[in-house]
Structures are given as C-alpha cells and as structure tokens.
Amino acid sequence: AEWSSSPFQQLSGVTQTCATKAVGWVNVAYFCYPFTVDMFYTQEDEGVFPYSLPQWPVLYFEVLSLDFWQRYRVEGYGSLVLPTSPGVHMLTIPTWRPVGLGPVAEMRRFFIGGSPELEDLTYIRIPSTFKGKRLSRFGFRTETTGSVTFRLCCLQQSRAFLENSALRQRMQSVLDRLGGFSQQSSVYNVLEAFQRARRRMQEARESLPQDLISTSASAL
C-alpha cells in the first residue's frame, strides 16, 4: 500500500516470440526485451520505519511456448523481488509449472496443447486474497522447468537524500569561505609582523650613533 505508480505507467507486458537455440544440452531463448518501471514509495509515519521495513516491489513473470501448430503451453512461472540497492544486477530465477493428475493431462498437453494455468499470478508467492498466518500448498503438484535471467539497471532517488546533499554542499561552501578567510588573515598577520619588525629596525638604526653607522657602511 506504500508503493504507487503513475496512472499512465504500464505495469504488465508481453514479450516477442523468440526461437530457441541449443547451448550445450540446454535450449536457450534470448528475448532481450527492454522494459521500464517507475515506482514511488511514500512513508507516512516516520516513527514506524526503524521497526517496520517496507516490502520491496515484486516482479511476476510467466513463460509460454508456441509450436509449429500454434499451440500454446505454460512452461513456467516465477517471481523476483526487485533489488534494494542501485546499480546493475544479473538475477537468474528458477521457474516451475503446475502438473495435472495422471498421465492423461500430460498427453493432452503434448498432443493438443494447453496446460493447467494460474488464474492469479500472485499465487506464485503469496496470493492477494490470503488473510491467514500460514499458507499451505499441500496437494498442489508442480515440476521445475528451467530458469529466466534478468538484467536489471536500478536507479534510486530520494528527496531526503537531495536535501542532505544540498545541506552538505552549503556547509562545504561555508567551510571553503572560512578556510579562505583564515588563509587570507594569516597572510595579513605575516605582513603586519614584517612591517612591525621593519619599523623596529628603523627605530633602532636611528637611535645608533652616526660614526658607528658610517663605519659599518664602509666595512660593507
């Protein structure tokens, strides 16, 4: 409930169809499908934050296959929690698919197409309609199918970070000015001390006898 998005933000999509190629003993499909999602987190009560951390957004995905006869099959479901740190992340998520009871369902899937599907994708993790404390999946048959690799480039912005950064910049500028003033004042102090020493030398020279000054000058 603390996460929101723009009303014009597209939160779901379908990739293009991609042919697989054999890499060793595994068939790999390189979708290279770019997508962008902007999410906003609003913290209403600051006093609760240290004790209740926000739940990060979750990405749900479904993998389908399409054969020569235009028959669709569900190949796997999966989900991932978006990284909490900014930067580039490579995440490989394993997938699974529901399995029907008995061999007839698998034969129907192989010859006719179609397979058991999830009506609610949130059932991949915790269903949106779940209200209890313990979630049981007893009797729900699945099998592992493969994996999907995501390359995520995450960027985080915070108004609090901006305010702190601006404050640090202002403090740094003040310190720079103070440092300049201190350096300038130290130069003035040196010049003033030199002027005082010069005046004292002149006063001492004037107080000496004239014959001593002439003798020292001729010796030099």
VENWORA-V582070 format. One record per residue. PSI is psi in degrees with one decimal (* if undefined). BURIAL is # if it has 16 or more other ideal C-beta (glycine too) atoms within 10 Angstrom, else .. D_FIRST is the distance of its C-alpha to the first C-alpha in Angstrom with 1 decimal. Layout:
psi = <PSI/PSI>
burial = <BURIAL/BURIAL>
d_first = <D_FIRST/D_FIRST>
This chain:
psi = <-18.1/-11.3/141.9/169.6/166.7/143.8/-18.7/3.4/130.0/116.0/3.7/157.3/169.6/129.6/173.3/165.2/131.2/133.5/145.4/157.3/150.5/123.4/96.5/-119.1/11.8/139.3/124.3/137.9/125.9/96.6/-45.8/48.4/112.2/145.0/153.8/132.9/128.6/119.2/143.7/131.5/126.3/120.2/111.1/-47.6/108.1/-24.9/-18.1/-19.7/-43.3/-21.0/-19.2/98.4/146.6/147.5/128.0/151.5/150.2/136.9/120.0/141.3/154.3/134.0/127.3/153.0/150.0/123.4/-172.7/-31.0/16.7/38.9/128.6/144.8/142.7/120.4/-19.7/154.5/155.4/171.1/156.9/145.3/127.6/141.3/142.2/-9.5/143.5/159.8/-168.2/129.9/136.2/113.6/129.0/117.9/124.4/150.9/161.0/162.9/151.1/149.0/132.0/165.1/129.6/166.7/-17.2/-39.5/-40.7/-35.5/-39.4/-40.0/-38.3/-42.7/-36.7/-31.4/172.6/153.0/167.0/135.7/160.0/128.6/-32.8/115.7/-19.4/-13.5/-12.3/-36.4/-94.7/119.5/144.5/-21.0/0.7/131.0/-8.1/-169.1/-27.0/129.2/122.4/131.1/27.9/129.7/-7.9/108.7/132.0/169.4/147.6/146.7/-43.2/-147.0/158.2/132.4/128.6/139.3/108.2/130.9/106.9/137.4/131.5/137.2/144.6/134.3/-34.8/-39.9/-39.9/-42.2/-42.1/-38.7/-43.1/-38.5/-41.9/-38.8/-41.2/-43.6/-38.7/-39.9/-38.8/-43.3/-38.0/-43.4/-42.7/-40.5/-40.3/-41.6/-43.3/-39.9/-41.0/-41.2/-36.2/-38.3/-43.2/-40.1/-41.6/-44.7/-40.3/-40.1/-38.2/-41.3/-40.0/-43.8/-38.3/-40.8/-38.8/-38.5/-40.7/-40.7/-41.3/-37.8/-39.7/-27.8/-13.4/154.7/152.1/-35.6/-33.1/-38.2/-40.7/-37.1/-42.1/-37.5/-40.0/-32.6/-37.5/*>
burial = <././././././././././././././././././././././././././././././././././././././././././././././././././././././././././#/#/#/#/#/./#/./././././././#/#/#/#/#/#/./#/././#/./././././././././././#/./#/#/././././././#/./././#/./././././#/./././././#/./#/#/#/./././././././././././././././././././#/#/./#/./#/./././././././././././././././././././././././././././././././././././././././././././././././././././././././././././././././././././././.>
d_first = <0.0/3.8/5.5/7.5/11.1/14.2/15.2/18.2/16.7/17.9/15.6/18.4/22.1/25.5/27.9/31.7/34.1/35.7/38.9/39.1/41.8/43.3/42.7/44.9/44.0/40.5/39.5/37.1/35.4/34.5/31.9/31.1/28.4/26.6/23.0/20.8/17.0/15.5/11.9/10.8/9.1/9.1/10.3/10.9/13.2/15.5/17.4/14.8/14.4/17.8/17.1/13.5/13.0/9.8/9.5/11.0/10.6/13.1/15.9/17.5/21.1/24.1/27.7/30.4/34.1/36.6/40.3/43.5/43.5/40.0/38.5/34.9/33.8/30.5/31.3/28.1/24.4/22.4/19.2/18.6/16.1/16.4/18.7/17.6/20.9/22.2/25.3/26.6/25.7/27.5/25.7/27.6/25.5/27.6/27.2/28.2/29.0/29.7/33.3/35.2/37.7/41.3/43.0/43.0/39.3/39.9/43.2/41.5/38.8/41.7/44.0/41.9/38.5/35.2/33.4/30.8/27.3/23.8/22.4/18.7/18.2/15.4/18.4/19.4/17.2/15.3/15.3/12.3/14.6/15.6/15.4/18.2/18.9/21.2/21.0/24.5/25.6/29.2/31.3/29.1/31.6/30.7/32.6/31.9/32.8/32.3/29.8/28.0/28.2/25.6/26.6/23.6/24.1/21.1/21.1/19.0/19.4/18.5/19.8/20.7/22.7/24.5/25.4/26.7/28.6/30.1/31.1/32.7/34.6/35.9/37.0/38.7/40.5/41.7/42.9/44.7/46.4/47.4/48.7/50.7/52.1/53.1/54.7/56.5/57.7/59.1/61.1/62.5/63.4/65.3/67.2/68.0/69.4/71.5/72.9/73.8/75.5/77.4/78.6/79.8/81.7/83.4/84.3/85.8/87.7/89.2/90.3/92.3/96.0/96.9/99.3/96.6/94.2/97.0/97.9/94.3/93.9/97.2/96.1/92.8>
